[in-house]
């Protein structure tokens, strides 16, 4: 059901779809950097 709603919203309101994609990309980026920094040591950390 959720996939159908997202598809409908993305096709009906393109700006809403762009906002959802931007939120997904930013969340994936944040979590990737967070997990990498937990593994990395010393100066290898990104932030």
mmCIF entry with sequence, helices, sheets and N, C-alpha, C, O atoms, coordinates in Angstrom:
data_MODEL
# 
_entry.id   MODEL 
# 
_entity.id                         1 
_entity.type                       polymer 
_entity.pdbx_number_of_molecules   1 
# 
_entity_poly.entity_id                      1 
_entity_poly.type                           'polypeptide(L)' 
_entity_poly.nstd_linkage                   no 
_entity_poly.nstd_monomer                   no 
_entity_poly.pdbx_seq_one_letter_code       
;(UNK)(UNK)(UNK)(UNK)(UNK)(UNK)(UNK)(UNK)(UNK)(UNK)(UNK)(UNK)(UNK)(UNK)(UNK)(UNK)
(UNK)(UNK)(UNK)(UNK)(UNK)(UNK)(UNK)(UNK)(UNK)(UNK)(UNK)(UNK)(UNK)(UNK)(UNK)(UNK)
(UNK)(UNK)(UNK)(UNK)(UNK)(UNK)(UNK)(UNK)(UNK)(UNK)(UNK)(UNK)(UNK)(UNK)(UNK)
;
_entity_poly.pdbx_seq_one_letter_code_can   XXXXXXXXXXXXXXXXXXXXXXXXXXXXXXXXXXXXXXXXXXXXXXX 
_entity_poly.pdbx_strand_id                 A 
# 
loop_
_entity_poly_seq.entity_id 
_entity_poly_seq.num 
_entity_poly_seq.mon_id 
_entity_poly_seq.hetero 
1 1  UNK n 
1 2  UNK n 
1 3  UNK n 
1 4  UNK n 
1 5  UNK n 
1 6  UNK n 
1 7  UNK n 
1 8  UNK n 
1 9  UNK n 
1 10 UNK n 
1 11 UNK n 
1 12 UNK n 
1 13 UNK n 
1 14 UNK n 
1 15 UNK n 
1 16 UNK n 
1 17 UNK n 
1 18 UNK n 
1 19 UNK n 
1 20 UNK n 
1 21 UNK n 
1 22 UNK n 
1 23 UNK n 
1 24 UNK n 
1 25 UNK n 
1 26 UNK n 
1 27 UNK n 
1 28 UNK n 
1 29 UNK n 
1 30 UNK n 
1 31 UNK n 
1 32 UNK n 
1 33 UNK n 
1 34 UNK n 
1 35 UNK n 
1 36 UNK n 
1 37 UNK n 
1 38 UNK n 
1 39 UNK n 
1 40 UNK n 
1 41 UNK n 
1 42 UNK n 
1 43 UNK n 
1 44 UNK n 
1 45 UNK n 
1 46 UNK n 
1 47 UNK n 
# 
_struct_asym.id          A 
_struct_asym.entity_id   1 
# 
loop_
_struct_conf.conf_type_id 
_struct_conf.id 
_struct_conf.pdbx_PDB_helix_id 
_struct_conf.beg_label_comp_id 
_struct_conf.beg_label_asym_id 
_struct_conf.beg_label_seq_id 
_struct_conf.pdbx_beg_PDB_ins_code 
_struct_conf.end_label_comp_id 
_struct_conf.end_label_asym_id 
_struct_conf.end_label_seq_id 
_struct_conf.pdbx_end_PDB_ins_code 
_struct_conf.beg_auth_comp_id 
_struct_conf.beg_auth_asym_id 
_struct_conf.beg_auth_seq_id 
_struct_conf.end_auth_comp_id 
_struct_conf.end_auth_asym_id 
_struct_conf.end_auth_seq_id 
_struct_conf.pdbx_PDB_helix_class 
_struct_conf.details 
_struct_conf.pdbx_PDB_helix_length 
HELX_P HELX_P1 AA1 UNK A 2  ? UNK A 12 ? UNK A 2  UNK A 12 1 ? 11 
HELX_P HELX_P2 AA2 UNK A 14 ? UNK A 39 ? UNK A 14 UNK A 39 1 ? 26 
HELX_P HELX_P3 AA3 UNK A 42 ? UNK A 44 ? UNK A 42 UNK A 44 5 ? 3  
# 
_struct_conf_type.id          HELX_P 
_struct_conf_type.criteria    ? 
_struct_conf_type.reference   ? 
# 
loop_
_atom_site.group_PDB 
_atom_site.id 
_atom_site.type_symbol 
_atom_site.label_atom_id 
_atom_site.label_alt_id 
_atom_site.label_comp_id 
_atom_site.label_asym_id 
_atom_site.label_entity_id 
_atom_site.label_seq_id 
_atom_site.pdbx_PDB_ins_code 
_atom_site.Cartn_x 
_atom_site.Cartn_y 
_atom_site.Cartn_z 
_atom_site.occupancy 
_atom_site.B_iso_or_equiv 
_atom_site.pdbx_formal_charge 
_atom_site.auth_seq_id 
_atom_site.auth_comp_id 
_atom_site.auth_asym_id 
_atom_site.auth_atom_id 
_atom_site.pdbx_PDB_model_num 
ATOM 1   N N  . UNK A 1 1  ? 0.818  -1.198 0.000   1.00 0.00 ? 1  UNK A N  1 
ATOM 2   C CA . UNK A 1 1  ? 0.000  0.000  0.000   1.00 0.00 ? 1  UNK A CA 1 
ATOM 3   C C  . UNK A 1 1  ? 0.864  1.265  0.000   1.00 0.00 ? 1  UNK A C  1 
ATOM 4   O O  . UNK A 1 1  ? 0.553  2.230  -0.699  1.00 0.00 ? 1  UNK A O  1 
ATOM 5   N N  . UNK A 1 2  ? 1.930  1.260  0.772   1.00 0.00 ? 2  UNK A N  1 
ATOM 6   C CA . UNK A 1 2  ? 2.779  2.445  0.869   1.00 0.00 ? 2  UNK A CA 1 
ATOM 7   C C  . UNK A 1 2  ? 3.430  2.753  -0.476  1.00 0.00 ? 2  UNK A C  1 
ATOM 8   O O  . UNK A 1 2  ? 3.530  3.917  -0.865  1.00 0.00 ? 2  UNK A O  1 
ATOM 9   N N  . UNK A 1 3  ? 3.869  1.726  -1.182  1.00 0.00 ? 3  UNK A N  1 
ATOM 10  C CA . UNK A 1 3  ? 4.482  1.961  -2.494  1.00 0.00 ? 3  UNK A CA 1 
ATOM 11  C C  . UNK A 1 3  ? 3.493  2.620  -3.438  1.00 0.00 ? 3  UNK A C  1 
ATOM 12  O O  . UNK A 1 3  ? 3.866  3.505  -4.207  1.00 0.00 ? 3  UNK A O  1 
ATOM 13  N N  . UNK A 1 4  ? 2.248  2.203  -3.388  1.00 0.00 ? 4  UNK A N  1 
ATOM 14  C CA . UNK A 1 4  ? 1.240  2.772  -4.271  1.00 0.00 ? 4  UNK A CA 1 
ATOM 15  C C  . UNK A 1 4  ? 0.991  4.241  -3.955  1.00 0.00 ? 4  UNK A C  1 
ATOM 16  O O  . UNK A 1 4  ? 0.810  5.045  -4.870  1.00 0.00 ? 4  UNK A O  1 
ATOM 17  N N  . UNK A 1 5  ? 0.979  4.600  -2.683  1.00 0.00 ? 5  UNK A N  1 
ATOM 18  C CA . UNK A 1 5  ? 0.762  5.992  -2.295  1.00 0.00 ? 5  UNK A CA 1 
ATOM 19  C C  . UNK A 1 5  ? 1.936  6.850  -2.755  1.00 0.00 ? 5  UNK A C  1 
ATOM 20  O O  . UNK A 1 5  ? 1.735  7.944  -3.282  1.00 0.00 ? 5  UNK A O  1 
ATOM 21  N N  . UNK A 1 6  ? 3.159  6.362  -2.560  1.00 0.00 ? 6  UNK A N  1 
ATOM 22  C CA . UNK A 1 6  ? 4.337  7.120  -2.975  1.00 0.00 ? 6  UNK A CA 1 
ATOM 23  C C  . UNK A 1 6  ? 4.361  7.299  -4.490  1.00 0.00 ? 6  UNK A C  1 
ATOM 24  O O  . UNK A 1 6  ? 4.699  8.377  -4.981  1.00 0.00 ? 6  UNK A O  1 
ATOM 25  N N  . UNK A 1 7  ? 4.011  6.269  -5.222  1.00 0.00 ? 7  UNK A N  1 
ATOM 26  C CA . UNK A 1 7  ? 3.969  6.364  -6.681  1.00 0.00 ? 7  UNK A CA 1 
ATOM 27  C C  . UNK A 1 7  ? 2.912  7.368  -7.115  1.00 0.00 ? 7  UNK A C  1 
ATOM 28  O O  . UNK A 1 7  ? 3.154  8.193  -7.996  1.00 0.00 ? 7  UNK A O  1 
ATOM 29  N N  . UNK A 1 8  ? 1.755  7.297  -6.503  1.00 0.00 ? 8  UNK A N  1 
ATOM 30  C CA . UNK A 1 8  ? 0.677  8.233  -6.831  1.00 0.00 ? 8  UNK A CA 1 
ATOM 31  C C  . UNK A 1 8  ? 1.089  9.670  -6.537  1.00 0.00 ? 8  UNK A C  1 
ATOM 32  O O  . UNK A 1 8  ? 0.890  10.561 -7.363  1.00 0.00 ? 8  UNK A O  1 
ATOM 33  N N  . UNK A 1 9  ? 1.661  9.892  -5.364  1.00 0.00 ? 9  UNK A N  1 
ATOM 34  C CA . UNK A 1 9  ? 2.074  11.248 -4.985  1.00 0.00 ? 9  UNK A CA 1 
ATOM 35  C C  . UNK A 1 9  ? 3.185  11.753 -5.901  1.00 0.00 ? 9  UNK A C  1 
ATOM 36  O O  . UNK A 1 9  ? 3.173  12.915 -6.306  1.00 0.00 ? 9  UNK A O  1 
ATOM 37  N N  . UNK A 1 10 ? 4.137  10.897 -6.226  1.00 0.00 ? 10 UNK A N  1 
ATOM 38  C CA . UNK A 1 10 ? 5.237  11.300 -7.092  1.00 0.00 ? 10 UNK A CA 1 
ATOM 39  C C  . UNK A 1 10 ? 4.791  11.651 -8.500  1.00 0.00 ? 10 UNK A C  1 
ATOM 40  O O  . UNK A 1 10 ? 5.362  12.538 -9.134  1.00 0.00 ? 10 UNK A O  1 
ATOM 41  N N  . UNK A 1 11 ? 3.788  10.968 -8.982  1.00 0.00 ? 11 UNK A N  1 
ATOM 42  C CA . UNK A 1 11 ? 3.302  11.247 -10.338 1.00 0.00 ? 11 UNK A CA 1 
ATOM 43  C C  . UNK A 1 11 ? 2.307  12.393 -10.362 1.00 0.00 ? 11 UNK A C  1 
ATOM 44  O O  . UNK A 1 11 ? 2.236  13.137 -11.340 1.00 0.00 ? 11 UNK A O  1 
ATOM 45  N N  . UNK A 1 12 ? 1.541  12.537 -9.297  1.00 0.00 ? 12 UNK A N  1 
ATOM 46  C CA . UNK A 1 12 ? 0.533  13.583 -9.252  1.00 0.00 ? 12 UNK A CA 1 
ATOM 47  C C  . UNK A 1 12 ? 1.143  14.930 -8.917  1.00 0.00 ? 12 UNK A C  1 
ATOM 48  O O  . UNK A 1 12 ? 0.823  15.940 -9.544  1.00 0.00 ? 12 UNK A O  1 
ATOM 49  N N  . UNK A 1 13 ? 2.018  14.942 -7.931  1.00 0.00 ? 13 UNK A N  1 
ATOM 50  C CA . UNK A 1 13 ? 2.640  16.186 -7.480  1.00 0.00 ? 13 UNK A CA 1 
ATOM 51  C C  . UNK A 1 13 ? 4.155  16.009 -7.591  1.00 0.00 ? 13 UNK A C  1 
ATOM 52  O O  . UNK A 1 13 ? 4.787  15.548 -6.640  1.00 0.00 ? 13 UNK A O  1 
ATOM 53  N N  . UNK A 1 14 ? 4.744  16.360 -8.720  1.00 0.00 ? 14 UNK A N  1 
ATOM 54  C CA . UNK A 1 14 ? 6.173  16.118 -8.929  1.00 0.00 ? 14 UNK A CA 1 
ATOM 55  C C  . UNK A 1 14 ? 7.065  16.754 -7.859  1.00 0.00 ? 14 UNK A C  1 
ATOM 56  O O  . UNK A 1 14 ? 8.075  16.165 -7.474  1.00 0.00 ? 14 UNK A O  1 
ATOM 57  N N  . UNK A 1 15 ? 6.712  17.933 -7.380  1.00 0.00 ? 15 UNK A N  1 
ATOM 58  C CA . UNK A 1 15 ? 7.526  18.585 -6.356  1.00 0.00 ? 15 UNK A CA 1 
ATOM 59  C C  . UNK A 1 15 ? 7.563  17.751 -5.083  1.00 0.00 ? 15 UNK A C  1 
ATOM 60  O O  . UNK A 1 15 ? 8.604  17.660 -4.431  1.00 0.00 ? 15 UNK A O  1 
ATOM 61  N N  . UNK A 1 16 ? 6.454  17.150 -4.729  1.00 0.00 ? 16 UNK A N  1 
ATOM 62  C CA . UNK A 1 16 ? 6.414  16.287 -3.544  1.00 0.00 ? 16 UNK A CA 1 
ATOM 63  C C  . UNK A 1 16 ? 7.336  15.088 -3.734  1.00 0.00 ? 16 UNK A C  1 
ATOM 64  O O  . UNK A 1 16 ? 8.017  14.676 -2.794  1.00 0.00 ? 16 UNK A O  1 
ATOM 65  N N  . UNK A 1 17 ? 7.364  14.534 -4.922  1.00 0.00 ? 17 UNK A N  1 
ATOM 66  C CA . UNK A 1 17 ? 8.262  13.418 -5.212  1.00 0.00 ? 17 UNK A CA 1 
ATOM 67  C C  . UNK A 1 17 ? 9.724  13.821 -5.097  1.00 0.00 ? 17 UNK A C  1 
ATOM 68  O O  . UNK A 1 17 ? 10.547 13.060 -4.587  1.00 0.00 ? 17 UNK A O  1 
ATOM 69  N N  . UNK A 1 18 ? 10.044 15.013 -5.570  1.00 0.00 ? 18 UNK A N  1 
ATOM 70  C CA . UNK A 1 18 ? 11.420 15.509 -5.471  1.00 0.00 ? 18 UNK A CA 1 
ATOM 71  C C  . UNK A 1 18 ? 11.808 15.702 -4.014  1.00 0.00 ? 18 UNK A C  1 
ATOM 72  O O  . UNK A 1 18 ? 12.929 15.380 -3.621  1.00 0.00 ? 18 UNK A O  1 
ATOM 73  N N  . UNK A 1 19 ? 10.894 16.223 -3.215  1.00 0.00 ? 19 UNK A N  1 
ATOM 74  C CA . UNK A 1 19 ? 11.164 16.424 -1.785  1.00 0.00 ? 19 UNK A CA 1 
ATOM 75  C C  . UNK A 1 19 ? 11.381 15.086 -1.087  1.00 0.00 ? 19 UNK A C  1 
ATOM 76  O O  . UNK A 1 19 ? 12.276 14.964 -0.250  1.00 0.00 ? 19 UNK A O  1 
ATOM 77  N N  . UNK A 1 20 ? 10.584 14.094 -1.417  1.00 0.00 ? 20 UNK A N  1 
ATOM 78  C CA . UNK A 1 20 ? 10.732 12.769 -0.811  1.00 0.00 ? 20 UNK A CA 1 
ATOM 79  C C  . UNK A 1 20 ? 12.081 12.167 -1.196  1.00 0.00 ? 20 UNK A C  1 
ATOM 80  O O  . UNK A 1 20 ? 12.765 11.599 -0.345  1.00 0.00 ? 20 UNK A O  1 
ATOM 81  N N  . UNK A 1 21 ? 12.470 12.281 -2.452  1.00 0.00 ? 21 UNK A N  1 
ATOM 82  C CA . UNK A 1 21 ? 13.766 11.751 -2.896  1.00 0.00 ? 21 UNK A CA 1 
ATOM 83  C C  . UNK A 1 21 ? 14.910 12.475 -2.196  1.00 0.00 ? 21 UNK A C  1 
ATOM 84  O O  . UNK A 1 21 ? 15.872 11.838 -1.768  1.00 0.00 ? 21 UNK A O  1 
ATOM 85  N N  . UNK A 1 22 ? 14.819 13.797 -2.074  1.00 0.00 ? 22 UNK A N  1 
ATOM 86  C CA . UNK A 1 22 ? 15.867 14.568 -1.398  1.00 0.00 ? 22 UNK A CA 1 
ATOM 87  C C  . UNK A 1 22 ? 15.979 14.156 0.064   1.00 0.00 ? 22 UNK A C  1 
ATOM 88  O O  . UNK A 1 22 ? 17.086 14.047 0.592   1.00 0.00 ? 22 UNK A O  1 
ATOM 89  N N  . UNK A 1 23 ? 14.852 13.926 0.721   1.00 0.00 ? 23 UNK A N  1 
ATOM 90  C CA . UNK A 1 23 ? 14.876 13.486 2.117   1.00 0.00 ? 23 UNK A CA 1 
ATOM 91  C C  . UNK A 1 23 ? 15.512 12.105 2.231   1.00 0.00 ? 23 UNK A C  1 
ATOM 92  O O  . UNK A 1 23 ? 16.295 11.857 3.147   1.00 0.00 ? 23 UNK A O  1 
ATOM 93  N N  . UNK A 1 24 ? 15.183 11.210 1.314   1.00 0.00 ? 24 UNK A N  1 
ATOM 94  C CA . UNK A 1 24 ? 15.775 9.869  1.326   1.00 0.00 ? 24 UNK A CA 1 
ATOM 95  C C  . UNK A 1 24 ? 17.285 9.924  1.122   1.00 0.00 ? 24 UNK A C  1 
ATOM 96  O O  . UNK A 1 24 ? 18.036 9.256  1.833   1.00 0.00 ? 24 UNK A O  1 
ATOM 97  N N  . UNK A 1 25 ? 17.724 10.715 0.157   1.00 0.00 ? 25 UNK A N  1 
ATOM 98  C CA . UNK A 1 25 ? 19.159 10.823 -0.122  1.00 0.00 ? 25 UNK A CA 1 
ATOM 99  C C  . UNK A 1 25 ? 19.899 11.410 1.069   1.00 0.00 ? 25 UNK A C  1 
ATOM 100 O O  . UNK A 1 25 ? 20.976 10.932 1.423   1.00 0.00 ? 25 UNK A O  1 
ATOM 101 N N  . UNK A 1 26 ? 19.334 12.440 1.692   1.00 0.00 ? 26 UNK A N  1 
ATOM 102 C CA . UNK A 1 26 ? 20.012 13.048 2.837   1.00 0.00 ? 26 UNK A CA 1 
ATOM 103 C C  . UNK A 1 26 ? 20.070 12.091 4.019   1.00 0.00 ? 26 UNK A C  1 
ATOM 104 O O  . UNK A 1 26 ? 21.072 12.055 4.733   1.00 0.00 ? 26 UNK A O  1 
ATOM 105 N N  . UNK A 1 27 ? 19.014 11.319 4.236   1.00 0.00 ? 27 UNK A N  1 
ATOM 106 C CA . UNK A 1 27 ? 19.021 10.349 5.331   1.00 0.00 ? 27 UNK A CA 1 
ATOM 107 C C  . UNK A 1 27 ? 20.031 9.226  5.074   1.00 0.00 ? 27 UNK A C  1 
ATOM 108 O O  . UNK A 1 27 ? 20.738 8.813  5.993   1.00 0.00 ? 27 UNK A O  1 
ATOM 109 N N  . UNK A 1 28 ? 20.104 8.737  3.855   1.00 0.00 ? 28 UNK A N  1 
ATOM 110 C CA . UNK A 1 28 ? 21.074 7.697  3.503   1.00 0.00 ? 28 UNK A CA 1 
ATOM 111 C C  . UNK A 1 28 ? 22.490 8.222  3.673   1.00 0.00 ? 28 UNK A C  1 
ATOM 112 O O  . UNK A 1 28 ? 23.353 7.523  4.205   1.00 0.00 ? 28 UNK A O  1 
ATOM 113 N N  . UNK A 1 29 ? 22.736 9.452  3.223   1.00 0.00 ? 29 UNK A N  1 
ATOM 114 C CA . UNK A 1 29 ? 24.066 10.050 3.364   1.00 0.00 ? 29 UNK A CA 1 
ATOM 115 C C  . UNK A 1 29 ? 24.445 10.196 4.827   1.00 0.00 ? 29 UNK A C  1 
ATOM 116 O O  . UNK A 1 29 ? 25.556 9.843  5.221   1.00 0.00 ? 29 UNK A O  1 
ATOM 117 N N  . UNK A 1 30 ? 23.526 10.716 5.635   1.00 0.00 ? 30 UNK A N  1 
ATOM 118 C CA . UNK A 1 30 ? 23.799 10.910 7.061   1.00 0.00 ? 30 UNK A CA 1 
ATOM 119 C C  . UNK A 1 30 ? 24.122 9.587  7.747   1.00 0.00 ? 30 UNK A C  1 
ATOM 120 O O  . UNK A 1 30 ? 25.099 9.485  8.489   1.00 0.00 ? 30 UNK A O  1 
ATOM 121 N N  . UNK A 1 31 ? 23.296 8.577  7.493   1.00 0.00 ? 31 UNK A N  1 
ATOM 122 C CA . UNK A 1 31 ? 23.511 7.279  8.150   1.00 0.00 ? 31 UNK A CA 1 
ATOM 123 C C  . UNK A 1 31 ? 24.798 6.612  7.683   1.00 0.00 ? 31 UNK A C  1 
ATOM 124 O O  . UNK A 1 31 ? 25.480 5.961  8.474   1.00 0.00 ? 31 UNK A O  1 
ATOM 125 N N  . UNK A 1 32 ? 25.137 6.769  6.398   1.00 0.00 ? 32 UNK A N  1 
ATOM 126 C CA . UNK A 1 32 ? 26.378 6.196  5.883   1.00 0.00 ? 32 UNK A CA 1 
ATOM 127 C C  . UNK A 1 32 ? 27.585 6.836  6.551   1.00 0.00 ? 32 UNK A C  1 
ATOM 128 O O  . UNK A 1 32 ? 28.502 6.136  6.981   1.00 0.00 ? 32 UNK A O  1 
ATOM 129 N N  . UNK A 1 33 ? 27.590 8.155  6.641   1.00 0.00 ? 33 UNK A N  1 
ATOM 130 C CA . UNK A 1 33 ? 28.702 8.858  7.286   1.00 0.00 ? 33 UNK A CA 1 
ATOM 131 C C  . UNK A 1 33 ? 28.768 8.504  8.766   1.00 0.00 ? 33 UNK A C  1 
ATOM 132 O O  . UNK A 1 33 ? 29.856 8.300  9.306   1.00 0.00 ? 33 UNK A O  1 
ATOM 133 N N  . UNK A 1 34 ? 27.627 8.431  9.421   1.00 0.00 ? 34 UNK A N  1 
ATOM 134 C CA . UNK A 1 34 ? 27.596 8.077  10.841  1.00 0.00 ? 34 UNK A CA 1 
ATOM 135 C C  . UNK A 1 34 ? 28.176 6.684  11.077  1.00 0.00 ? 34 UNK A C  1 
ATOM 136 O O  . UNK A 1 34 ? 28.985 6.491  11.984  1.00 0.00 ? 34 UNK A O  1 
ATOM 137 N N  . UNK A 1 35 ? 27.763 5.721  10.265  1.00 0.00 ? 35 UNK A N  1 
ATOM 138 C CA . UNK A 1 35 ? 28.264 4.355  10.426  1.00 0.00 ? 35 UNK A CA 1 
ATOM 139 C C  . UNK A 1 35 ? 29.751 4.266  10.093  1.00 0.00 ? 35 UNK A C  1 
ATOM 140 O O  . UNK A 1 35 ? 30.496 3.556  10.768  1.00 0.00 ? 35 UNK A O  1 
ATOM 141 N N  . UNK A 1 36 ? 30.182 4.979  9.062   1.00 0.00 ? 36 UNK A N  1 
ATOM 142 C CA . UNK A 1 36 ? 31.606 4.986  8.707   1.00 0.00 ? 36 UNK A CA 1 
ATOM 143 C C  . UNK A 1 36 ? 32.437 5.565  9.846   1.00 0.00 ? 36 UNK A C  1 
ATOM 144 O O  . UNK A 1 36 ? 33.485 5.020  10.192  1.00 0.00 ? 36 UNK A O  1 
ATOM 145 N N  . UNK A 1 37 ? 31.974 6.661  10.426  1.00 0.00 ? 37 UNK A N  1 
ATOM 146 C CA . UNK A 1 37 ? 32.713 7.291  11.520  1.00 0.00 ? 37 UNK A CA 1 
ATOM 147 C C  . UNK A 1 37 ? 32.770 6.405  12.760  1.00 0.00 ? 37 UNK A C  1 
ATOM 148 O O  . UNK A 1 37 ? 33.717 6.505  13.541  1.00 0.00 ? 37 UNK A O  1 
ATOM 149 N N  . UNK A 1 38 ? 31.783 5.548  12.954  1.00 0.00 ? 38 UNK A N  1 
ATOM 150 C CA . UNK A 1 38 ? 31.829 4.619  14.086  1.00 0.00 ? 38 UNK A CA 1 
ATOM 151 C C  . UNK A 1 38 ? 32.900 3.558  13.861  1.00 0.00 ? 38 UNK A C  1 
ATOM 152 O O  . UNK A 1 38 ? 33.482 3.054  14.821  1.00 0.00 ? 38 UNK A O  1 
ATOM 153 N N  . UNK A 1 39 ? 33.165 3.216  12.606  1.00 0.00 ? 39 UNK A N  1 
ATOM 154 C CA . UNK A 1 39 ? 34.159 2.196  12.278  1.00 0.00 ? 39 UNK A CA 1 
ATOM 155 C C  . UNK A 1 39 ? 35.556 2.808  12.178  1.00 0.00 ? 39 UNK A C  1 
ATOM 156 O O  . UNK A 1 39 ? 36.530 2.210  12.636  1.00 0.00 ? 39 UNK A O  1 
ATOM 157 N N  . UNK A 1 40 ? 35.655 3.991  11.585  1.00 0.00 ? 40 UNK A N  1 
ATOM 158 C CA . UNK A 1 40 ? 36.955 4.628  11.327  1.00 0.00 ? 40 UNK A CA 1 
ATOM 159 C C  . UNK A 1 40 ? 37.613 5.082  12.628  1.00 0.00 ? 40 UNK A C  1 
ATOM 160 O O  . UNK A 1 40 ? 36.951 5.327  13.636  1.00 0.00 ? 40 UNK A O  1 
ATOM 161 N N  . UNK A 1 41 ? 38.921 5.183  12.566  1.00 0.00 ? 41 UNK A N  1 
ATOM 162 C CA . UNK A 1 41 ? 39.691 5.606  13.736  1.00 0.00 ? 41 UNK A CA 1 
ATOM 163 C C  . UNK A 1 41 ? 40.515 6.843  13.404  1.00 0.00 ? 41 UNK A C  1 
ATOM 164 O O  . UNK A 1 41 ? 40.959 7.019  12.269  1.00 0.00 ? 41 UNK A O  1 
ATOM 165 N N  . UNK A 1 42 ? 40.714 7.691  14.394  1.00 0.00 ? 42 UNK A N  1 
ATOM 166 C CA . UNK A 1 42 ? 41.609 8.838  14.267  1.00 0.00 ? 42 UNK A CA 1 
ATOM 167 C C  . UNK A 1 42 ? 41.231 9.805  13.168  1.00 0.00 ? 42 UNK A C  1 
ATOM 168 O O  . UNK A 1 42 ? 40.086 10.249 13.079  1.00 0.00 ? 42 UNK A O  1 
ATOM 169 N N  . UNK A 1 43 ? 42.205 10.129 12.328  1.00 0.00 ? 43 UNK A N  1 
ATOM 170 C CA . UNK A 1 43 ? 42.006 11.120 11.268  1.00 0.00 ? 43 UNK A CA 1 
ATOM 171 C C  . UNK A 1 43 ? 41.271 10.572 10.051  1.00 0.00 ? 43 UNK A C  1 
ATOM 172 O O  . UNK A 1 43 ? 41.029 11.315 9.099   1.00 0.00 ? 43 UNK A O  1 
ATOM 173 N N  . UNK A 1 44 ? 40.913 9.298  10.056  1.00 0.00 ? 44 UNK A N  1 
ATOM 174 C CA . UNK A 1 44 ? 40.178 8.721  8.935   1.00 0.00 ? 44 UNK A CA 1 
ATOM 175 C C  . UNK A 1 44 ? 38.697 9.100  8.967   1.00 0.00 ? 44 UNK A C  1 
ATOM 176 O O  . UNK A 1 44 ? 37.986 8.898  7.983   1.00 0.00 ? 44 UNK A O  1 
ATOM 177 N N  . UNK A 1 45 ? 38.230 9.644  10.085  1.00 0.00 ? 45 UNK A N  1 
ATOM 178 C CA . UNK A 1 45 ? 36.820 10.025 10.196  1.00 0.00 ? 45 UNK A CA 1 
ATOM 179 C C  . UNK A 1 45 ? 36.530 11.208 9.282   1.00 0.00 ? 45 UNK A C  1 
ATOM 180 O O  . UNK A 1 45 ? 37.396 12.048 9.038   1.00 0.00 ? 45 UNK A O  1 
ATOM 181 N N  . UNK A 1 46 ? 35.309 11.260 8.785   1.00 0.00 ? 46 UNK A N  1 
ATOM 182 C CA . UNK A 1 46 ? 34.930 12.302 7.838   1.00 0.00 ? 46 UNK A CA 1 
ATOM 183 C C  . UNK A 1 46 ? 34.626 13.629 8.524   1.00 0.00 ? 46 UNK A C  1 
ATOM 184 O O  . UNK A 1 46 ? 34.944 14.685 7.977   1.00 0.00 ? 46 UNK A O  1 
ATOM 185 N N  . UNK A 1 47 ? 34.015 13.600 9.716   1.00 0.00 ? 47 UNK A N  1 
ATOM 186 C CA . UNK A 1 47 ? 33.684 14.832 10.425  1.00 0.00 ? 47 UNK A CA 1 
ATOM 187 C C  . UNK A 1 47 ? 34.320 14.810 11.767  1.00 0.00 ? 47 UNK A C  1 
ATOM 188 O O  . UNK A 1 47 ? 34.170 15.759 12.537  1.00 0.00 ? 47 UNK A O  1 
# 
